[in-house]
């Protein structure tokens, strides 16, 4: 009887210890807020504005710094709002002169995210949401005896889908005397559908094409990002 009681108590102690250890190990996943910084790379898609102005869209592919805040509304669902910016300017021969198209984008993208935990270290996620883009299209043209410059600003709405994974690289900073804000390294792919209509209408009406007919510019497309996320 005594041996059976000792064995029972031993099993209880080990079970409780294992439970407490598991709870301690999963504390880094029990957070409701997150702030992140990411550096992405964006690829432009072909559109009739880049074709018309003899632009190679690959020349405008660029890095995208972005900040984001995330809030969980349940164990598996969260809402994130990210803000990013990218820009590029190139020079191309056009007719008997040269043209300098400049494209600048500032975006705000809220996303609804669904989390798929992959053990104690990785959390996979997918999401989707709307996009707001503020796009500045500046165009300069210079040839012998002629200089022209136009500037247009556009506010456009689109949509995106995304998928990514968080890798928790610093699970328990509180054990080292820091605030309990676990850190994850994350990778994310995003695809945006967003088209700016009549982006060059001023330049076209100035005599560089058929009056009144502008061209559309696809500022969405794929983007890959890596970054750090702090959870609390």
C-alpha positions in Angstrom: 0.0 0.0 0.0 2.8 2.4 1.0 4.7 1.7 -2.3 1.5 2.3 -4.3 0.9 5.6 -2.5 4.4 6.8 -3.1 4.2 5.8 -6.8 0.9 7.6 -7.1 2.3 10.8 -5.5 5.4 10.6 -7.7 3.3 10.3 -10.8 1.1 13.3 -9.7 4.2 15.4 -9.0 5.7 14.6 -12.4 2.4 15.2 -14.1 2.0 18.6 -12.5 5.6 19.5 -13.2 5.2 18.6 -16.8 2.0 20.6 -17.0 3.6 23.7 -15.4 6.6 23.4 -17.7 4.4 23.1 -20.8 2.4 26.2 -19.6 5.7 28.1 -19.0 7.0 27.1 -22.4 3.8 28.3 -24.2 3.6 31.6 -22.4 5.3 33.2 -25.5 2.3 32.2 -27.6 -0.2 33.7 -25.1 0.1 37.3 -26.2 -2.5 39.6 -27.7 -0.5 42.5 -29.2 2.4 42.7 -31.6 4.5 45.4 -33.3 6.7 44.6 -36.3 9.3 46.1 -38.6 9.9 44.5 -42.0 11.9 45.0 -45.1 10.3 43.8 -48.2 10.9 43.7 -52.0 8.2 44.6 -54.4 7.9 43.6 -58.1 5.8 45.7 -60.5 3.6 44.0 -63.1 3.3 45.1 -66.7 0.6 47.7 -67.5 -0.1 49.9 -70.4 1.4 53.0 -68.8 4.9 51.3 -68.6 4.5 50.1 -72.2 3.5 53.5 -73.5 6.4 55.3 -71.9 8.9 52.6 -72.8 9.5 51.8 -69.2 11.0 48.5 -68.1 8.9 47.7 -65.0 11.8 45.7 -63.6 13.8 48.9 -63.2 11.1 50.0 -60.7 11.2 47.0 -58.5 12.3 48.2 -55.1 12.7 47.6 -51.4 9.8 48.4 -49.1 10.2 49.3 -45.4 7.1 48.7 -43.4 5.7 49.0 -39.8 2.7 47.1 -38.5 0.6 46.7 -35.3 -1.3 43.5 -34.7 -4.1 42.6 -32.2 -5.6 39.2 -31.6 -9.3 39.0 -31.2 -9.3 35.3 -30.5 -6.8 32.5 -30.1 -6.8 31.9 -33.9 -7.8 35.2 -35.4 -6.1 38.6 -35.4 -6.3 42.0 -37.1 -3.1 43.7 -38.4 -2.6 47.2 -39.9 0.6 47.7 -41.8 2.1 50.9 -43.4 4.8 50.9 -46.0 6.5 53.1 -48.7 8.4 52.4 -51.9 9.6 54.7 -54.7 11.8 54.6 -57.8 12.9 56.9 -60.7 14.6 56.1 -64.0 15.7 57.7 -67.2 14.6 56.4 -70.7 15.1 57.7 -74.3 11.7 58.8 -75.7 11.4 60.1 -79.3 14.3 62.6 -79.8 14.7 63.3 -76.1 14.5 61.7 -72.7 11.8 61.0 -70.2 12.1 60.6 -66.4 9.1 58.8 -64.8 9.0 58.8 -61.0 6.6 56.6 -59.0 6.1 56.9 -55.3 3.7 54.8 -53.2 2.5 55.0 -49.6 0.1 52.3 -48.5 -2.0 51.4 -45.5 -3.2 47.7 -45.4 -5.4 46.2 -42.8 -5.6 42.4 -42.7 -7.6 39.8 -41.0 -5.2 36.9 -40.1 -5.8 33.3 -39.2 -3.1 31.6 -37.2 -2.0 28.0 -37.6 0.5 27.1 -34.7 3.2 24.6 -35.7 4.4 23.4 -32.3 6.2 25.5 -29.7 8.4 27.5 -32.1 6.6 28.2 -35.3 3.2 29.9 -36.1 2.0 29.9 -39.6 -0.6 32.4 -40.8 -2.7 33.4 -43.8 -4.7 36.6 -44.3 -6.4 39.0 -46.6 -7.8 42.6 -46.6 -8.2 45.9 -48.4 -5.5 48.3 -49.4 -5.3 52.1 -49.6 -2.5 53.5 -51.8 -1.4 57.1 -52.2 0.5 57.2 -55.5 2.5 60.1 -56.8 3.4 59.9 -60.5 5.8 62.6 -61.7 6.9 62.8 -65.3 9.7 64.9 -66.9 10.4 65.1 -70.6 13.3 67.0 -72.2 14.4 67.4 -75.8 16.0 70.1 -77.9 14.0 73.3 -77.2 11.4 71.6 -75.1 11.0 70.8 -71.4 7.9 69.5 -69.8 7.0 68.3 -66.3 3.8 67.0 -64.8 2.9 65.7 -61.3 -0.2 63.7 -60.4 -1.4 62.3 -57.1 -3.9 59.4 -56.7 -5.8 57.7 -53.9 -6.7 54.2 -54.9 -8.2 51.1 -53.2 -7.4 47.5 -53.8 -7.1 44.2 -52.1 -4.4 41.7 -51.0 -3.8 38.2 -49.7 -0.8 37.1 -47.7 0.8 34.1 -46.0 3.7 33.8 -43.7 5.4 32.2 -40.7 6.7 33.4 -37.3 9.8 31.8 -35.9 10.1 32.5 -32.2 13.8 33.1 -31.7 13.6 34.7 -28.2 10.8 33.1 -26.3 11.4 34.3 -22.7 13.2 37.6 -22.4 11.8 38.0 -18.8 14.2 35.2 -17.8 17.1 37.6 -18.6 15.6 40.6 -16.8 13.8 42.1 -19.7 10.1 42.9 -20.3 8.1 39.9 -21.3 7.9 40.6 -25.0 8.9 37.5 -27.0 10.6 38.1 -30.3 9.9 36.3 -33.6 11.6 36.4 -36.9 9.1 36.2 -39.7 8.9 35.8 -43.4 5.8 36.8 -45.5 4.6 36.8 -49.1 1.9 39.2 -50.2 0.1 39.8 -53.4 -1.8 43.0 -54.1 -4.3 43.8 -56.8 -4.4 47.6 -57.3 -4.7 49.6 -60.5 -4.3 53.4 -60.9 -6.4 54.7 -63.8 -5.3 57.5 -66.1 -2.0 58.0 -64.3 -0.5 60.0 -67.1 -3.5 62.0 -68.2 -1.8 65.4 -67.8 1.1 64.4 -70.0 -1.1 62.8 -72.6 -3.2 66.0 -72.8 -0.1 68.1 -73.1 0.5 66.5 -76.5 2.5 63.3 -75.9 -0.3 61.0 -77.1 -4.0 60.9 -78.0 -5.7 63.8 -76.0 -8.0 62.6 -73.3 -6.8 59.1 -73.2 -4.6 58.1 -70.2 -3.1 54.8 -69.2 -3.4 52.6 -66.2 -0.5 51.7 -63.8 -0.6 48.5 -61.8 1.1 49.4 -58.5 0.2 46.1 -56.9 1.9 42.8 -57.5 4.0 40.4 -55.4 6.1 41.4 -52.4 8.3 39.3 -50.1 9.3 40.5 -46.7 11.4 39.5 -43.7 11.2 41.2 -40.3 11.1 41.1 -36.5 8.0 41.0 -34.4 7.7 41.9 -30.7 4.7 40.2 -28.9 3.2 41.3 -25.6 
